[in-house]
């Protein structure tokens, strides 16, 4: 009887270890950070005026760190605007809300407001819109300050709306783009709890940020006006 109890207990411990090793980090202790609306880590620049432009497959994506801030769940966040065109027509505009921890350099995602446009330039839907602190949504980790291969974490925590998550694959990728050749790039596999069968890979260049997203590749980067 005793040996059976030991076996059962050991099995439960091993099962618990497996879950812990394969699990996705969803809880982040934001109270330990004095979150700021400006700053940067090696792969994410959150400074007003910084812009990335990616193109590919008939799509153009323009990401701009604006001078605007917004209060979300009691935190002053930076507004980063994403504009996406498909075949020359505006398709989507998203206003994303981020904040950075100055000590760890972790960048957290507090939500977004999304507008989708039809061929006539009219807003037709807001799919994917969410805010931390509303309907059970919480801030996720968009970019760790010290990424390591094997790290798994939620980027968006909006039940039923957006449950995107990412896994760090490597830190030593070399990628060629029209904007240059970049070494020691971060490779991340992204997917969603809501659609676990679909994944994609993104690459981030040190000191710049996103430089490849599937067919989209970096064509221009820097601060606007320079």
NORMOBEL-V721848 format. One record per backbone hydrogen bond with DSSP energy under -0.5 kcal/mol. NH is the residue of the N-H (numbers start at 1). CO is the residue of the C=O. E is the energy in kcal/mol with one decimal. If there is no record, write none. Layout:
BEGIN
nh=(NH,NH)
co=(CO,CO)
e=(E,E)
END
This chain:
BEGIN
nh=(5,6,7,8,9,10,11,12,13,14,15,16,17,18,19,20,21,22,23,25,28,30,32,33,35,36,39,41,44,46,46,49,50,51,52,53,54,55,56,59,60,61,62,63,63,64,64,65,66,66,70,72,72,75,77,77,78,79,80,80,81,81,82,83,84,85,86,87,89,91,92,93,94,95,96,96,97,98,98,99,100,101,102,105,107,108,108,109,110,110,111,112,113,115,116,117,118,121,124,125,129,130,132,133,134,137,138,140,140,141,142,142,143,147,150,151,153,154,155,156,157,158,161,162,165,166,167,168,169,170,173,175,177,179,180,182,185,186,187,188,188,189,190,190,191,192,192,193,195,196,198,199,200,202,203,204,205,207,208,209,211,212,213,214,216,217,218,219,220,222,224,226)
co=(1,2,3,4,5,6,7,8,9,10,11,12,13,14,15,16,17,18,19,152,26,28,29,30,33,100,46,44,41,39,44,65,47,222,63,220,61,217,59,56,85,54,83,52,61,62,81,50,64,79,77,70,75,72,70,75,98,68,78,96,64,79,94,62,92,60,89,58,86,84,84,115,82,113,80,94,111,78,96,108,36,106,100,101,143,99,106,140,97,108,97,130,95,93,125,91,122,118,116,116,126,112,110,137,131,134,157,109,155,154,107,140,107,144,168,148,166,25,164,164,138,162,158,158,191,153,189,151,187,187,185,182,180,218,177,175,173,204,170,186,202,167,188,200,165,195,198,163,192,193,195,197,190,188,212,186,209,42,205,205,203,203,216,201,213,55,211,53,53,51,49,223)
e=(-2.0,-2.3,-2.3,-2.4,-2.8,-2.6,-2.4,-2.2,-2.2,-2.5,-2.4,-2.4,-2.1,-2.3,-2.2,-2.1,-2.5,-2.1,-1.1,-2.2,-0.5,-1.7,-0.9,-1.6,-1.2,-2.7,-1.5,-2.1,-0.7,-2.7,-0.6,-3.5,-2.0,-2.6,-2.4,-2.4,-2.7,-2.4,-2.1,-1.6,-2.3,-3.1,-2.8,-3.0,-0.5,-0.5,-2.8,-2.9,-0.8,-2.1,-2.1,-0.6,-2.8,-1.8,-2.9,-0.8,-3.6,-2.2,-0.6,-2.7,-2.5,-0.5,-2.9,-2.6,-2.7,-2.6,-2.7,-3.3,-1.8,-3.3,-1.7,-2.4,-2.6,-2.6,-2.9,-0.7,-2.5,-2.2,-0.5,-1.8,-2.8,-2.6,-0.6,-2.4,-2.7,-3.3,-0.5,-3.2,-3.3,-0.6,-0.5,-2.3,-1.9,-2.6,-2.4,-2.5,-2.2,-2.0,-2.8,-0.9,-1.7,-2.0,-2.5,-3.0,-1.8,-1.7,-2.5,-2.1,-0.6,-2.7,-1.9,-0.7,-1.7,-0.6,-2.9,-2.2,-2.2,-2.5,-2.5,-1.8,-0.9,-2.6,-2.7,-2.3,-2.6,-2.9,-2.2,-2.3,-3.0,-1.2,-2.0,-2.4,-2.0,-1.4,-1.8,-3.0,-3.0,-2.8,-2.6,-0.5,-2.8,-2.8,-0.6,-3.2,-2.2,-0.5,-0.6,-2.1,-0.9,-0.6,-2.0,-0.5,-2.2,-2.6,-2.4,-2.3,-2.8,-2.9,-2.0,-2.2,-2.9,-1.4,-2.6,-1.3,-2.2,-2.3,-2.2,-3.0,-1.5,-1.6,-3.2,-1.7)
END
